[in-house]
Amino acid sequence: TERSGRIHTSTATVSVLPASSPVEIEIKPQDLKFEAYRSSSKGGQNVQKVETAVRILHIPTGLMVTCQEQRFQEQNRKKATEILKAKLYQMMQDQQKGTIDGLRADQIGSGDRSEKIKTYNFPQNRLTDHRINKSWYNLEEVINGKLDKVLGV
């Protein structure tokens, strides 16, 4: 309140979301297509004559990764696999984030005052649920977890 006795109000939006689970990356060998080719990078005769560069296609997603940094094909294959896992991990995280963002948007809406669901009026010791147009008194009990009256138990 202020000097002239007016009460200031505030609004809050709350969303309840599931805890995000860690993303597990498991790549099945049959989901990968390996292709070796001659590198165009520096490295002398070895990389220009021998197929040291690697291209990996992840068939389910269509993601393609190439690596020609190392002198040996096996090293390039390992590096390309690591890069592919990192890209798949990022893709899955983005997908999970999109799902959670959608849930959050559904719960919060616009956050406008006209979307109010409950009012906690402390000076009047009252809780009002605007969806069912009902009020309960003794707000202190509700805040402390005694929800029997509110839940109709």
C-alpha positions in Angstrom: 0.0 0.0 0.0 1.0 3.6 -0.4 0.3 6.7 1.7 -3.1 7.3 0.2 -4.2 3.7 1.1 -4.3 2.3 -2.4 -3.3 -1.4 -2.8 -0.9 -2.3 -5.5 -1.5 -5.6 -7.3 0.9 -7.9 -9.2 0.4 -10.7 -11.5 2.5 -13.9 -11.9 2.4 -16.6 -14.5 3.4 -20.1 -13.4 4.0 -23.2 -15.5 4.6 -26.7 -14.2 6.9 -28.7 -16.5 8.4 -32.2 -16.3 12.0 -32.4 -15.4 14.0 -32.8 -18.6 15.8 -36.1 -18.9 19.3 -36.3 -20.2 19.5 -37.1 -23.9 21.0 -40.4 -24.7 22.7 -40.8 -28.1 22.8 -44.4 -29.4 23.7 -44.9 -33.0 23.0 -48.3 -34.5 25.7 -49.4 -37.0 23.0 -50.3 -39.6 21.8 -46.6 -39.5 25.2 -45.4 -40.8 26.6 -45.4 -44.3 30.4 -45.0 -44.4 32.1 -43.8 -47.6 35.8 -43.3 -48.0 37.3 -41.0 -50.6 40.6 -39.2 -51.5 41.2 -36.2 -49.5 41.8 -32.8 -51.1 43.6 -31.4 -48.1 47.3 -30.9 -47.5 49.3 -34.0 -46.5 51.3 -35.0 -49.5 51.1 -38.2 -51.5 49.4 -40.2 -48.8 46.2 -38.3 -48.6 46.1 -37.7 -52.3 46.6 -41.4 -53.3 44.9 -43.2 -50.5 41.2 -42.9 -49.5 41.8 -41.3 -46.1 38.8 -38.9 -46.0 35.5 -40.2 -44.6 31.9 -39.3 -45.3 29.2 -40.7 -42.9 25.5 -40.5 -43.6 23.0 -41.1 -40.8 20.2 -42.7 -42.7 17.2 -42.0 -40.3 17.9 -38.2 -40.2 19.7 -37.7 -43.5 22.5 -35.9 -41.6 25.9 -36.1 -43.4 29.3 -35.5 -41.9 32.7 -35.5 -43.6 36.2 -35.5 -42.1 39.5 -35.2 -43.9 41.6 -33.6 -41.2 43.8 -36.6 -40.2 46.3 -38.6 -42.3 44.6 -42.0 -41.7 41.1 -43.2 -42.5 40.4 -44.7 -39.1 41.3 -41.4 -37.3 38.9 -39.5 -39.7 36.2 -42.1 -39.1 36.4 -41.6 -35.3 36.4 -37.9 -35.6 33.5 -37.9 -38.1 31.5 -40.2 -35.7 32.1 -37.8 -32.8 30.9 -34.9 -34.9 27.8 -36.8 -36.0 27.0 -37.7 -32.3 27.4 -34.1 -31.4 25.0 -33.0 -34.2 22.5 -35.6 -33.3 22.7 -34.6 -29.6 22.1 -31.0 -30.5 19.1 -32.0 -32.8 17.5 -34.0 -30.0 18.0 -31.2 -27.4 16.4 -28.7 -29.8 13.5 -31.1 -30.3 13.1 -31.5 -26.5 13.3 -27.8 -26.0 10.7 -27.2 -28.7 8.3 -29.6 -26.9 8.9 -28.0 -23.5 8.5 -24.5 -25.0 5.1 -25.6 -26.5 4.0 -26.9 -23.1 5.1 -23.7 -21.4 3.2 -21.5 -24.0 0.1 -23.6 -23.5 0.2 -23.1 -19.8 1.1 -19.4 -19.6 -0.9 -18.1 -22.6 -0.3 -14.4 -23.0 0.1 -13.7 -19.3 -2.5 -11.0 -19.6 -4.5 -9.9 -16.5 -7.7 -11.0 -18.3 -6.4 -14.6 -18.2 -6.4 -14.7 -14.4 -7.2 -18.0 -12.8 -6.8 -17.4 -9.1 -6.6 -14.3 -6.9 -4.9 -14.5 -3.5 -6.3 -11.5 -1.7 -4.3 -11.1 1.6 -6.0 -8.1 3.0 -9.3 -9.8 2.8 -7.9 -13.3 3.6 -9.5 -14.7 0.5 -8.7 -17.1 -2.3 -10.8 -16.8 -5.5 -10.8 -19.3 -8.3 -12.1 -17.3 -11.3 -12.6 -20.5 -13.5 -15.4 -21.7 -11.2 -16.3 -18.3 -9.7 -15.9 -19.5 -6.1 -14.1 -17.9 -3.1 -12.6 -19.4 0.1 -11.6 -17.6 3.2 -8.7 -18.4 5.6 -6.0 -17.9 3.0 -3.3 -18.7 5.6 -4.4 -22.3 5.7 -4.4 -22.7 1.9 -0.9 -21.1 1.7 0.3 -23.6 4.4 -1.0 -26.6 2.4 -4.4 -27.3 3.9 -6.3 -27.6 0.6 -9.3 -29.7 1.8 -11.8 -26.9 1.4 -10.4 -25.9 -2.0 -10.4 -29.4 -3.3 -13.8 -30.2 -1.9 -12.5 -33.1 0.3 
